[in-house]
Each structure stands twice: as C-alpha cells, then as structure tokens.
C-alpha cells in the first residue's frame, strides 16, 4: 500500500472525514490493534501532509479483539462466528456486557463465553445486593452488630486512591473494578445480620458515602445499580408497585404475629408456637410463589423488603 494512497472515507477534494469534523488535529484516535499498521500510519502520513503539521493525532488507542472462547480467531461477520446485539439482549442486559468489557484491558483480546458473561453478571448482582443491604441498614431495616466505621472510612479512601491510580495507568479498568468490588466485600463483612439488637451506635454516614461512591463509579461507565423500574410514567407499573408493597406489608404483620411470644409459661409459649406454625408456613409458601412471578421477598430481623427479578436472567432489581 502506497504511503499517500487515499483512504476509502476521503472526499473527492482529498480532505478526510476526520478533518472535516475535527479540523487539523485530533486528540484521541481509536481503532482495532490490527489497524495500527499500515492503516493508521497511512492515515497519519496523509493528514500530516495535507495539513502541513508535525503531529496530526496526539494519542492512538488500539483495542484488542473480541474472541469466541476457545478459538483463536476474532468474532467477525465474515467468519460467521458472531452474536448480534439483538440476540445478546435476549439473555442479558446491556450493563452485564459493559462490566464484562471493563474486566479486561482495552489493549487485550477478550474471550466471550457463557462463563465469562456469568462472572460479570454475578459481580453486578453482588454490587447491587450490597447497595440494597446498605440502604436497608441506613433506614434501620437491617439489624447488625457494631460497625467498625473507622475501618470502612479507611477502605473507602483507599479505594478512591486505587481507582484513580488504575484509570490514570493506561485506563486500567480491571484493577479499578477489582478495587470497587473489594470495597463491596469489606462493606458486606460489616453488614452481617444478627437476631439481637446491635450493642453499639449505628453508622449510616459511612455506608451512605460508600453507596454514593459505588453508584457514581458505575454510572460513570454507563452501568446503573438503581431501580430500573420507573413507576412515575406508567400507571400499570405504579399500581403493581403499590399492590406488592401492601401484600408484603400484610405478610410481615402476619409473620410478626406468628413469631411473637406473649405467653407467660414455657409450655404455653411452646403451644403458642405450634398453633401459629401454619401461619409461618403460609408466609414461606407465599414468598416461594411470588418468585415465580418475578418478585423476591427478603425477611430481615424486624421487617421485610422486596425486589423485582429480571425474568430473562434472574437478576435482582430493588423494589422497596
């Protein structure tokens, strides 16, 4: 290929499409790793000659290819080994694919398989579940032992520094994601529920800061951990939300009545528990039945919360 041959996207006047849009200089130019030579070097030579400049593009980012797991060739339409976006979205939400991509360096080839997609899906579920539990704790719905907020403040500060350093180091998204998930892990360790009331003061502020940071991190890369079910613009969804809310509240009242032990003697309490056991069994049966309809109920020490399940993937979305 001649160094000054005209690229296929140039116009008859010789001015290339990037020049028409961005002028005489680019900040960042991206493309596949296989285009570095000769395609991009050709492009540099032509544009610098046309604009009479010494540096047309400041940075070139060459990304790795998407491979099918176990095969050396890249996913390609010409090889007929590709999966369309339409087909992919039938089984997984787009946020899962975004996280899947972030778990590999943009420079490296990435293997697409059911296993790697499942790993990304599980990480996303873990982050969303932690955010939900942390919010429940902040509302007083999740009873825990004493929280080591000094440890969590330190982990949050460490995570922010680690994420910033990773992204500054050639956009190292795998290390950044690992740092955030490590923060989720440390937060979960502090949120182990106990049957008894906590013995120390509550620490909602640190969990509020952690949740805010985690949500901001994922939203920056286009991933939302928030409730994706909008109830403001759809009357049927708003009605469904209200009905489920009332059902879960009624079930909680029945469950609390069944678990209450107001009898004076041990024998009387035992008989009371036996008499009310059918109520607890009915509550458990209702919880199992609702799962089939995409609604998951979680019983906590003093309350119950619910969430919607993505019917395509089983992913959980917070409800209330």
C-alpha positions as CSV (number, residue, x, y, z in Angstrom):
1,X,0.0,0.0,0.0
2,X,1.4,3.4,-1.0
3,X,2.0,5.8,1.9
4,X,-0.2,8.5,0.5
5,X,-3.0,6.5,-1.0
6,X,-6.5,7.9,-0.5
7,X,-8.4,6.2,2.3
8,X,-11.9,4.9,1.4
9,X,-13.6,7.6,3.5
10,X,-12.0,10.6,2.0
11,X,-14.0,13.0,-0.3
12,X,-13.0,14.0,-3.8
13,X,-11.2,17.1,-2.6
14,X,-8.7,14.9,-0.7
15,X,-9.9,16.1,2.7
16,X,-10.6,13.2,5.0
17,X,-13.7,12.8,7.1
18,X,-12.0,13.3,10.4
19,X,-10.5,16.6,9.1
20,X,-14.0,17.8,8.1
21,X,-15.3,17.1,11.6
22,X,-12.3,17.9,13.9
23,X,-10.2,20.2,11.9
24,X,-6.4,19.9,11.5
25,X,-5.7,18.0,14.7
26,X,-7.1,15.1,16.8
27,X,-6.7,14.5,20.5
28,X,-7.6,10.7,20.6
29,X,-7.9,8.3,17.7
30,X,-9.1,4.7,18.4
31,X,-9.3,1.5,16.5
32,X,-8.5,-2.2,16.5
33,X,-5.0,-3.4,17.2
34,X,-4.8,-4.8,13.6
35,X,-5.2,-1.3,12.2
36,X,-2.1,0.2,13.7
37,X,0.0,-0.7,10.6
38,X,-0.5,0.1,7.8
39,X,-3.9,1.7,8.0
40,X,-3.3,4.2,10.8
41,X,0.3,5.0,9.8
42,X,-1.1,5.7,6.3
43,X,-3.7,7.9,7.8
44,X,-1.1,9.9,9.8
45,X,1.1,10.4,6.8
46,X,-1.7,11.7,4.6
47,X,-3.2,14.0,7.2
48,X,0.1,15.5,8.3
49,X,1.0,16.1,4.6
50,X,-2.4,17.6,3.9
51,X,-2.4,19.9,6.9
52,X,1.3,20.6,6.9
53,X,1.6,19.8,10.6
54,X,4.2,17.8,12.5
55,X,1.6,15.8,14.7
56,X,-1.9,15.2,13.5
57,X,-3.0,12.9,16.3
58,X,-1.9,13.2,19.9
59,X,-2.9,9.7,21.1
60,X,-3.8,6.4,19.3
61,X,-5.7,3.8,21.4
62,X,-5.6,0.4,19.8
63,X,-8.1,-2.1,21.4
64,X,-7.9,-5.8,21.5
65,X,-10.3,-8.1,19.6
66,X,-13.4,-9.9,20.9
67,X,-12.8,-13.6,20.6
68,X,-15.1,-16.6,20.9
69,X,-13.9,-18.6,23.9
70,X,-11.6,-21.4,22.9
71,X,-10.9,-20.1,19.4
72,X,-8.0,-18.0,18.1
73,X,-9.9,-16.0,15.5
74,X,-11.8,-12.8,16.4
75,X,-15.5,-12.5,16.4
76,X,-16.3,-11.4,12.8
77,X,-19.2,-11.2,10.5
78,X,-17.1,-12.6,7.6
79,X,-16.3,-15.6,9.7
80,X,-19.9,-16.0,10.7
81,X,-18.9,-16.6,14.3
82,X,-20.6,-13.5,15.8
83,X,-23.5,-12.9,18.1
84,X,-25.8,-9.9,17.3
85,X,-26.6,-7.3,19.9
86,X,-30.3,-8.2,19.4
87,X,-29.6,-11.9,20.2
88,X,-27.4,-11.0,23.2
89,X,-30.0,-8.7,24.8
90,X,-32.5,-11.6,24.8
91,X,-30.5,-13.3,27.6
92,X,-28.5,-10.5,29.2
93,X,-29.0,-6.8,30.0
94,X,-26.5,-4.3,28.4
95,X,-25.0,-3.5,31.8
96,X,-23.6,-7.0,32.1
97,X,-21.8,-6.6,28.8
98,X,-20.4,-3.3,29.9
99,X,-19.0,-4.8,33.0
100,X,-17.7,-7.8,31.0
101,X,-15.7,-5.4,28.8
102,X,-14.3,-3.5,31.8
103,X,-12.9,-6.7,33.3
104,X,-10.3,-6.8,30.6
105,X,-7.7,-4.2,29.5
106,X,-8.8,-2.4,26.3
107,X,-5.5,-3.4,24.8
108,X,-6.0,-7.1,25.3
109,X,-8.1,-9.6,23.4
110,X,-11.2,-10.7,25.4
111,X,-12.8,-14.1,25.3
112,X,-16.6,-14.2,25.0
113,X,-18.3,-17.2,26.6
114,X,-21.2,-18.1,28.8
115,X,-18.8,-18.5,31.7
116,X,-17.3,-15.0,31.4
117,X,-20.7,-13.4,31.0
118,X,-21.9,-15.2,34.1
119,X,-19.0,-13.9,36.1
120,X,-19.8,-10.4,35.0
121,X,-23.5,-10.9,35.9
122,X,-22.6,-12.2,39.3
123,X,-20.3,-9.3,40.1
124,X,-23.1,-6.9,39.1
125,X,-25.6,-8.7,41.3
126,X,-23.1,-8.6,44.2
127,X,-22.7,-4.9,43.9
128,X,-26.4,-4.2,43.5
129,X,-27.2,-6.5,46.5
130,X,-24.7,-4.7,48.7
131,X,-26.2,-1.3,47.8
132,X,-29.6,-2.6,48.7
133,X,-28.5,-4.0,52.0
134,X,-26.6,-0.8,52.8
135,X,-29.7,1.2,52.1
136,X,-31.7,-1.1,54.3
137,X,-29.2,-0.6,57.1
138,X,-29.4,3.2,56.7
139,X,-33.2,3.0,57.0
140,X,-32.9,0.9,60.2
141,X,-34.3,-2.2,58.4
142,X,-31.2,-4.2,58.8
143,X,-30.0,-5.0,62.3
144,X,-26.3,-5.6,62.6
145,X,-23.6,-5.8,65.3
146,X,-21.4,-2.8,66.0
147,X,-20.0,-1.3,62.8
148,X,-16.3,-0.5,62.5
149,X,-16.8,2.8,60.7
150,X,-13.2,3.7,61.1
151,X,-12.2,0.7,59.0
152,X,-14.8,1.4,56.4
153,X,-13.8,5.1,56.1
154,X,-10.2,3.9,55.6
155,X,-11.3,1.3,52.9
156,X,-13.3,4.0,51.1
157,X,-10.3,6.4,51.0
158,X,-8.0,3.6,49.9
159,X,-10.5,2.5,47.1
160,X,-10.8,6.1,45.8
161,X,-7.0,6.3,45.5
162,X,-6.7,2.9,43.9
163,X,-9.3,3.6,41.3
164,X,-7.8,6.9,40.4
165,X,-4.3,5.4,40.1
166,X,-5.6,2.5,38.0
167,X,-7.5,4.7,35.5
168,X,-4.5,7.0,35.2
169,X,-2.3,4.0,34.4
170,X,-3.4,3.4,30.7
171,X,-7.1,3.2,31.7
172,X,-6.6,0.0,33.7
173,X,-10.3,-0.8,34.2
174,X,-9.8,-4.4,35.5
175,X,-7.8,-3.1,38.5
176,X,-10.4,-0.3,39.1
177,X,-13.3,-2.8,39.1
178,X,-11.4,-5.1,41.5
179,X,-10.8,-2.2,43.9
180,X,-14.5,-1.3,43.9
181,X,-15.6,-4.9,44.4
182,X,-13.1,-5.2,47.3
183,X,-14.8,-2.3,48.9
184,X,-18.1,-4.1,48.4
185,X,-16.6,-7.2,50.1
186,X,-15.5,-5.2,53.2
187,X,-18.8,-3.5,53.4
188,X,-20.7,-6.8,53.3
189,X,-18.5,-8.1,56.1
190,X,-19.8,-5.3,58.4
191,X,-23.4,-6.0,57.4
192,X,-23.8,-9.5,58.8
193,X,-27.3,-9.5,60.2
194,X,-27.8,-10.6,63.8
195,X,-31.1,-11.6,65.6
196,X,-30.4,-9.4,68.5
197,X,-30.3,-5.6,68.7
198,X,-26.9,-4.0,68.0
199,X,-24.8,-3.3,71.0
200,X,-23.1,-0.2,69.6
201,X,-24.1,3.0,67.8
202,X,-25.3,2.9,64.2
203,X,-23.1,4.3,61.5
204,X,-25.3,5.2,58.5
205,X,-23.0,8.0,57.3
206,X,-20.1,5.8,56.2
207,X,-22.5,3.5,54.3
208,X,-24.1,6.5,52.6
209,X,-20.7,7.6,51.4
210,X,-19.8,4.2,50.2
211,X,-23.1,3.7,48.3
212,X,-22.7,7.1,46.8
213,X,-19.2,6.4,45.6
214,X,-20.0,2.9,44.2
215,X,-23.1,4.2,42.3
216,X,-21.1,7.1,40.9
217,X,-18.3,4.8,39.7
218,X,-20.7,2.5,37.8
219,X,-22.8,5.4,36.5
220,X,-19.7,7.0,35.1
221,X,-19.2,4.0,32.8
222,X,-22.9,3.6,31.9
223,X,-23.9,1.0,34.5
224,X,-26.9,1.7,36.7
225,X,-27.3,-0.1,40.1
226,X,-30.5,1.8,40.8
227,X,-34.1,0.6,40.4
228,X,-34.7,0.3,36.7
229,X,-38.4,0.1,37.1
230,X,-39.9,3.6,36.7
231,X,-43.2,4.0,38.4
232,X,-43.8,7.7,37.6
233,X,-44.7,7.4,34.0
234,X,-46.6,4.1,33.8
235,X,-49.8,3.7,35.8
236,X,-49.9,-0.1,35.5
237,X,-46.4,-0.3,36.9
238,X,-47.3,2.2,39.7
239,X,-50.3,0.0,40.5
240,X,-48.2,-3.1,40.6
241,X,-45.7,-1.5,42.9
242,X,-48.4,-0.4,45.3
243,X,-50.1,-3.8,45.3
244,X,-46.8,-5.6,46.1
245,X,-46.0,-3.1,48.8
246,X,-49.3,-3.7,50.5
247,X,-49.0,-7.5,50.1
248,X,-45.5,-7.6,51.6
249,X,-46.6,-5.3,54.5
250,X,-49.6,-7.6,55.3
251,X,-47.4,-10.7,55.1
252,X,-44.9,-9.0,57.5
253,X,-47.7,-8.3,60.0
254,X,-48.9,-12.0,59.9
255,X,-45.3,-13.2,60.3
256,X,-44.6,-10.9,63.2
257,X,-47.8,-12.1,64.9
258,X,-46.8,-15.7,64.4
259,X,-43.3,-15.1,65.8
260,X,-44.5,-13.1,68.9
261,X,-44.2,-15.0,72.2
262,X,-46.5,-13.3,74.7
263,X,-47.4,-16.3,76.8
264,X,-46.2,-16.4,80.4
265,X,-45.0,-20.0,80.8
266,X,-42.6,-22.0,78.7
267,X,-45.2,-24.7,78.0
268,X,-47.7,-22.0,76.9
269,X,-45.2,-20.4,74.6
270,X,-44.4,-23.8,73.1
271,X,-48.1,-24.4,72.4
272,X,-48.5,-21.0,71.0
273,X,-45.6,-21.6,68.5
274,X,-47.3,-24.9,67.5
275,X,-50.6,-23.2,67.0
276,X,-49.1,-20.4,64.8
277,X,-46.7,-22.6,62.8
278,X,-49.3,-22.8,59.9
279,X,-49.1,-19.0,59.6
280,X,-45.3,-19.1,59.2
281,X,-45.6,-21.9,56.6
282,X,-48.2,-19.9,54.7
283,X,-45.8,-16.9,54.7
284,X,-43.0,-19.0,53.3
285,X,-45.3,-20.5,50.7
286,X,-46.3,-17.0,49.5
287,X,-42.7,-16.0,49.3
288,X,-41.9,-19.0,47.1
289,X,-44.9,-18.5,44.9
290,X,-44.0,-14.8,44.3
291,X,-40.6,-15.8,43.0
292,X,-42.3,-17.5,40.1
293,X,-43.9,-14.1,39.2
294,X,-40.5,-12.2,39.4
295,X,-40.9,-10.9,43.0
296,X,-38.3,-11.8,45.7
297,X,-39.0,-11.1,49.4
298,X,-36.2,-10.9,51.9
299,X,-37.1,-11.3,55.6
300,X,-34.9,-9.3,57.9
301,X,-34.9,-9.2,61.7
302,X,-37.7,-6.7,62.1
303,X,-39.0,-6.0,58.6
304,X,-39.3,-7.4,55.1
305,X,-38.1,-6.0,51.8
306,X,-38.8,-7.0,48.2
307,X,-37.2,-6.7,44.8
308,X,-38.0,-7.5,41.2
309,X,-36.2,-10.2,39.3
310,X,-35.2,-9.8,35.7
311,X,-37.2,-12.6,34.1
312,X,-34.6,-13.0,31.4
313,X,-31.7,-13.5,33.7
314,X,-32.8,-13.8,37.3
315,X,-31.0,-10.6,38.1
316,X,-32.4,-8.7,41.1
317,X,-33.6,-5.1,41.0
318,X,-34.5,-3.3,44.2
319,X,-38.2,-2.7,44.9
320,X,-38.7,-1.5,48.4
